[in-house]
Amino acid sequence: MGNSSKDDSATSGDASAGDVQPANSSLYSEGERVLAYHGPRIYEAKVQKTEIRKKEWRYFVHYLGWNKNWDEWVGEDRLMKHTEENVQKQQALDKKQSIDKNVKSGRSNQAKAKSSMDAKVDKEDIKNNVPKGKKRKTDSGAEKGSVTVEKLVKIQIPATLKKQLVDDWEYVTQQDKLVKLPRSPTVDEILTKFLEYKTKKDGMGADSIGEILKGIRCYFDKSLPTMLLYKRERKQYSEVVANDVSPSTIYGAEHLLRLFVKLPELLVYVNIEEETMTRLQQKLLDFLKFLQKNQSIFFLSAYDGAKVSEGKGKGKDD
């Protein structure tokens, strides 16, 4: 996320006794989905708490799909109603930021690209070089490294899949439910189905698209235990993934979709020429559209209702 300043005076405690009820009622209610400004961009968020500070309404928001460490108190000037008109405004701002980034970058001297997404991703590299949470800060409070939102690769997730991510978050962190494993189809099977689909539809060479899918599988297997699981899912992971079993042969679309939220961070550390990156982005978008087209087949409509013992009473997950 950007570096917009948070409300230094705000804490998660109750409003002070001296705060006076403002004349106007709160514009946003607890549990409401909203759009929130953070730095130069607009993000989807959920209002967790509301209270009055210095005669003004303040809102404690959680940015959907992001680490809870970025939850913060904001004023009404940072929020917008989640309407179609405002979503279009969000998309227009994202597009403008992407254009500005390309104008300012001037990467004429960028190093030669590594081969597509088939870069070897080592588990230790993920732990040491990639922030675990998309907006994670270091212990000192400074943002880790020099990676900012403006430098991240843009991967536009379709609206229905964004809702899928929100529902996924709700099931696991709010309702204590899990995806029943092993899944069918698995990540491996979905990637194979996409390869067959593209080869038949566009006549694309299996080698071309196959290399990209191989990269997706590699990223998924390596990043799942370190970046893609909620706390409540870690015990389940340790039980179902043993020895040399690949997570892509056990997990399904629900966890694969989470990877696309994290991919921009991962790709920052791979030197890819801008033209190659543009083609890669288009192929990733094609894959997301394929997931969207088969959403009712690939994704669960409900998660396992068995209560999860791990993390109970310890607050919300990352």
TISE-116285 format. One record per residue (C-alpha): x, y, z. Coordinates in steps of 0.5 Angstrom, whole numbers. Layout:
X: X; Y: Y; Z: Z;
...
***
This chain:
X: 0; Y: 0; Z: 0;
X: 2; Y: 7; Z: 0;
X: 5; Y: 11; Z: 5;
X: -1; Y: 15; Z: 7;
X: 0; Y: 17; Z: 15;
X: -5; Y: 14; Z: 19;
X: -9; Y: 17; Z: 25;
X: -3; Y: 18; Z: 30;
X: -8; Y: 20; Z: 36;
X: -13; Y: 14; Z: 34;
X: -12; Y: 7; Z: 38;
X: -17; Y: 2; Z: 39;
X: -20; Y: 4; Z: 45;
X: -26; Y: 7; Z: 47;
X: -27; Y: 14; Z: 45;
X: -26; Y: 19; Z: 51;
X: -31; Y: 22; Z: 55;
X: -30; Y: 29; Z: 53;
X: -32; Y: 27; Z: 46;
X: -39; Y: 30; Z: 44;
X: -44; Y: 27; Z: 39;
X: -44; Y: 30; Z: 33;
X: -50; Y: 33; Z: 30;
X: -50; Y: 28; Z: 24;
X: -50; Y: 21; Z: 24;
X: -45; Y: 16; Z: 22;
X: -45; Y: 15; Z: 15;
X: -42; Y: 8; Z: 15;
X: -44; Y: 2; Z: 20;
X: -40; Y: -3; Z: 23;
X: -39; Y: -9; Z: 18;
X: -41; Y: -5; Z: 12;
X: -36; Y: -6; Z: 6;
X: -33; Y: 1; Z: 3;
X: -28; Y: 3; Z: -1;
X: -22; Y: 7; Z: 3;
X: -17; Y: 11; Z: 0;
X: -10; Y: 9; Z: 2;
X: -4; Y: 13; Z: -1;
X: -5; Y: 14; Z: -8;
X: -10; Y: 8; Z: -9;
X: -17; Y: 6; Z: -7;
X: -18; Y: -1; Z: -4;
X: -24; Y: -5; Z: -2;
X: -25; Y: -5; Z: 6;
X: -29; Y: -7; Z: 11;
X: -31; Y: -3; Z: 17;
X: -30; Y: -6; Z: 24;
X: -31; Y: -1; Z: 29;
X: -34; Y: 6; Z: 29;
X: -33; Y: 12; Z: 34;
X: -33; Y: 19; Z: 35;
X: -27; Y: 23; Z: 36;
X: -26; Y: 30; Z: 37;
X: -33; Y: 31; Z: 35;
X: -32; Y: 27; Z: 28;
X: -34; Y: 20; Z: 26;
X: -28; Y: 15; Z: 26;
X: -28; Y: 8; Z: 23;
X: -23; Y: 2; Z: 24;
X: -23; Y: -1; Z: 17;
X: -20; Y: -8; Z: 15;
X: -17; Y: -8; Z: 8;
X: -20; Y: -14; Z: 5;
X: -15; Y: -19; Z: 2;
X: -9; Y: -15; Z: 6;
X: -5; Y: -17; Z: 13;
X: -9; Y: -15; Z: 19;
X: -3; Y: -11; Z: 21;
X: -6; Y: -5; Z: 16;
X: -12; Y: -5; Z: 20;
X: -13; Y: 3; Z: 22;
X: -17; Y: 8; Z: 24;
X: -19; Y: 13; Z: 19;
X: -24; Y: 19; Z: 18;
X: -30; Y: 20; Z: 13;
X: -26; Y: 24; Z: 8;
X: -22; Y: 17; Z: 7;
X: -28; Y: 13; Z: 5;
X: -33; Y: 12; Z: 0;
X: -39; Y: 8; Z: -1;
X: -38; Y: 1; Z: -5;
X: -43; Y: 3; Z: -11;
X: -42; Y: 2; Z: -18;
X: -40; Y: 9; Z: -19;
X: -34; Y: 9; Z: -14;
X: -32; Y: 2; Z: -16;
X: -31; Y: 5; Z: -23;
X: -27; Y: 11; Z: -20;
X: -23; Y: 6; Z: -16;
X: -21; Y: 3; Z: -23;
X: -20; Y: 9; Z: -27;
X: -15; Y: 11; Z: -21;
X: -11; Y: 5; Z: -22;
X: -11; Y: 5; Z: -29;
X: -8; Y: 13; Z: -28;
X: -3; Y: 10; Z: -23;
X: -1; Y: 5; Z: -28;
X: 0; Y: 10; Z: -33;
X: 4; Y: 15; Z: -29;
X: 9; Y: 9; Z: -26;
X: 10; Y: 7; Z: -34;
X: 12; Y: 14; Z: -35;
X: 16; Y: 15; Z: -29;
X: 20; Y: 9; Z: -30;
X: 24; Y: 9; Z: -36;
X: 27; Y: 2; Z: -35;
X: 32; Y: 3; Z: -41;
X: 38; Y: 0; Z: -38;
X: 34; Y: -6; Z: -34;
X: 37; Y: -13; Z: -34;
X: 36; Y: -18; Z: -39;
X: 29; Y: -22; Z: -37;
X: 30; Y: -29; Z: -33;
X: 26; Y: -34; Z: -37;
X: 19; Y: -32; Z: -36;
X: 16; Y: -35; Z: -30;
X: 20; Y: -41; Z: -29;
X: 25; Y: -37; Z: -24;
X: 26; Y: -42; Z: -19;
X: 23; Y: -40; Z: -13;
X: 26; Y: -42; Z: -6;
X: 22; Y: -43; Z: 0;
X: 28; Y: -39; Z: 4;
X: 28; Y: -34; Z: -2;
X: 20; Y: -32; Z: 0;
X: 22; Y: -32; Z: 7;
X: 28; Y: -27; Z: 7;
X: 26; Y: -23; Z: 1;
X: 18; Y: -23; Z: 0;
X: 14; Y: -19; Z: 6;
X: 9; Y: -25; Z: 9;
X: 4; Y: -20; Z: 9;
X: 2; Y: -16; Z: 3;
X: 3; Y: -9; Z: 7;
X: 7; Y: -12; Z: 12;
X: 12; Y: -7; Z: 16;
X: 18; Y: -9; Z: 19;
X: 18; Y: -9; Z: 27;
X: 21; Y: -2; Z: 27;
X: 15; Y: 1; Z: 23;
X: 18; Y: 2; Z: 17;
X: 16; Y: -1; Z: 10;
X: 20; Y: -7; Z: 8;
X: 25; Y: -6; Z: 3;
X: 24; Y: -1; Z: -3;
X: 18; Y: -4; Z: -6;
X: 12; Y: 0; Z: -6;
X: 5; Y: -1; Z: -9;
X: 7; Y: 3; Z: -15;
X: 12; Y: -2; Z: -17;
X: 8; Y: -8; Z: -16;
X: 6; Y: -11; Z: -23;
X: -2; Y: -10; Z: -24;
X: -6; Y: -16; Z: -24;
X: -13; Y: -14; Z: -25;
X: -18; Y: -20; Z: -21;
X: -25; Y: -20; Z: -24;
X: -30; Y: -17; Z: -20;
X: -33; Y: -24; Z: -18;
X: -27; Y: -27; Z: -16;
X: -26; Y: -21; Z: -12;
X: -32; Y: -23; Z: -8;
X: -30; Y: -30; Z: -8;
X: -24; Y: -28; Z: -4;
X: -28; Y: -24; Z: 1;
X: -32; Y: -30; Z: 2;
X: -26; Y: -34; Z: 3;
X: -24; Y: -30; Z: 8;
X: -30; Y: -30; Z: 12;
X: -31; Y: -37; Z: 12;
X: -24; Y: -38; Z: 15;
X: -23; Y: -32; Z: 19;
X: -30; Y: -31; Z: 21;
X: -34; Y: -37; Z: 21;
X: -28; Y: -42; Z: 23;
X: -29; Y: -46; Z: 17;
X: -24; Y: -50; Z: 12;
X: -24; Y: -52; Z: 5;
X: -24; Y: -60; Z: 6;
X: -18; Y: -63; Z: 3;
X: -16; Y: -66; Z: -2;
X: -20; Y: -62; Z: -7;
X: -23; Y: -64; Z: -13;
X: -20; Y: -61; Z: -18;
X: -14; Y: -60; Z: -15;
X: -9; Y: -54; Z: -17;
X: -5; Y: -59; Z: -22;
X: -12; Y: -61; Z: -25;
X: -14; Y: -54; Z: -26;
X: -7; Y: -52; Z: -30;
X: -8; Y: -58; Z: -34;
X: -15; Y: -56; Z: -36;
X: -13; Y: -49; Z: -38;
X: -7; Y: -52; Z: -42;
X: -12; Y: -56; Z: -46;
X: -17; Y: -50; Z: -47;
X: -12; Y: -45; Z: -49;
X: -9; Y: -50; Z: -54;
X: -16; Y: -52; Z: -57;
X: -18; Y: -45; Z: -57;
X: -13; Y: -41; Z: -59;
X: -8; Y: -46; Z: -62;
X: -2; Y: -44; Z: -58;
X: 4; Y: -48; Z: -57;
X: 3; Y: -53; Z: -51;
X: 11; Y: -51; Z: -49;
X: 9; Y: -43; Z: -49;
X: 3; Y: -43; Z: -44;
X: 6; Y: -49; Z: -41;
X: 12; Y: -46; Z: -38;
X: 8; Y: -40; Z: -35;
X: 3; Y: -46; Z: -32;
X: 10; Y: -49; Z: -29;
X: 12; Y: -43; Z: -26;
X: 5; Y: -42; Z: -23;
X: 5; Y: -49; Z: -20;
X: 12; Y: -47; Z: -17;
X: 10; Y: -41; Z: -14;
X: 4; Y: -44; Z: -11;
X: 8; Y: -50; Z: -8;
X: 13; Y: -46; Z: -5;
X: 9; Y: -40; Z: -3;
X: 3; Y: -44; Z: 0;
X: 6; Y: -45; Z: 7;
X: 9; Y: -39; Z: 8;
X: 4; Y: -34; Z: 5;
X: -2; Y: -37; Z: 3;
X: -5; Y: -40; Z: 9;
X: -9; Y: -37; Z: 15;
X: -7; Y: -39; Z: 22;
X: -13; Y: -43; Z: 23;
X: -11; Y: -47; Z: 16;
X: -4; Y: -49; Z: 19;
X: -5; Y: -55; Z: 23;
X: -9; Y: -58; Z: 17;
X: -3; Y: -56; Z: 12;
X: 1; Y: -60; Z: 17;
X: -3; Y: -66; Z: 17;
X: -5; Y: -67; Z: 9;
X: 2; Y: -65; Z: 6;
X: 7; Y: -70; Z: 8;
X: 14; Y: -72; Z: 6;
X: 15; Y: -70; Z: -2;
X: 8; Y: -69; Z: -3;
X: 6; Y: -62; Z: -7;
X: 1; Y: -58; Z: -5;
X: -2; Y: -57; Z: -12;
X: -4; Y: -64; Z: -12;
X: -8; Y: -63; Z: -6;
X: -11; Y: -56; Z: -5;
X: -16; Y: -53; Z: -10;
X: -18; Y: -46; Z: -13;
X: -19; Y: -43; Z: -7;
X: -12; Y: -43; Z: -5;
X: -10; Y: -42; Z: -12;
X: -14; Y: -35; Z: -13;
X: -10; Y: -33; Z: -6;
X: -4; Y: -34; Z: -10;
X: -6; Y: -28; Z: -15;
X: -6; Y: -23; Z: -10;
X: 1; Y: -25; Z: -8;
X: 4; Y: -25; Z: -15;
X: 5; Y: -18; Z: -16;
X: 10; Y: -18; Z: -10;
X: 13; Y: -24; Z: -12;
X: 14; Y: -22; Z: -19;
X: 18; Y: -16; Z: -16;
X: 24; Y: -20; Z: -15;
X: 24; Y: -23; Z: -22;
X: 28; Y: -18; Z: -27;
X: 23; Y: -19; Z: -33;
X: 23; Y: -14; Z: -39;
X: 17; Y: -9; Z: -39;
X: 15; Y: -12; Z: -46;
X: 15; Y: -19; Z: -43;
X: 12; Y: -17; Z: -37;
X: 6; Y: -14; Z: -41;
X: 5; Y: -21; Z: -45;
X: 5; Y: -25; Z: -38;
X: 0; Y: -20; Z: -35;
X: -5; Y: -22; Z: -41;
X: -4; Y: -29; Z: -40;
X: -5; Y: -29; Z: -33;
X: -11; Y: -25; Z: -34;
X: -13; Y: -30; Z: -39;
X: -12; Y: -35; Z: -33;
X: -17; Y: -31; Z: -28;
X: -22; Y: -31; Z: -34;
X: -22; Y: -38; Z: -34;
X: -23; Y: -39; Z: -27;
X: -28; Y: -34; Z: -27;
X: -32; Y: -38; Z: -33;
X: -31; Y: -44; Z: -29;
X: -33; Y: -41; Z: -22;
X: -39; Y: -46; Z: -20;
X: -34; Y: -52; Z: -22;
X: -28; Y: -50; Z: -19;
X: -30; Y: -47; Z: -13;
X: -33; Y: -50; Z: -7;
X: -40; Y: -46; Z: -5;
X: -39; Y: -48; Z: 2;
X: -33; Y: -50; Z: 7;
X: -33; Y: -55; Z: 12;
X: -37; Y: -53; Z: 18;
X: -33; Y: -57; Z: 23;
X: -30; Y: -52; Z: 28;
X: -23; Y: -50; Z: 28;
X: -19; Y: -51; Z: 35;
X: -13; Y: -48; Z: 33;
X: -13; Y: -40; Z: 34;
X: -19; Y: -40; Z: 38;
X: -20; Y: -34; Z: 43;
X: -13; Y: -31; Z: 40;
X: -16; Y: -26; Z: 35;
X: -17; Y: -25; Z: 28;
X: -12; Y: -28; Z: 23;
X: -7; Y: -25; Z: 19;
***
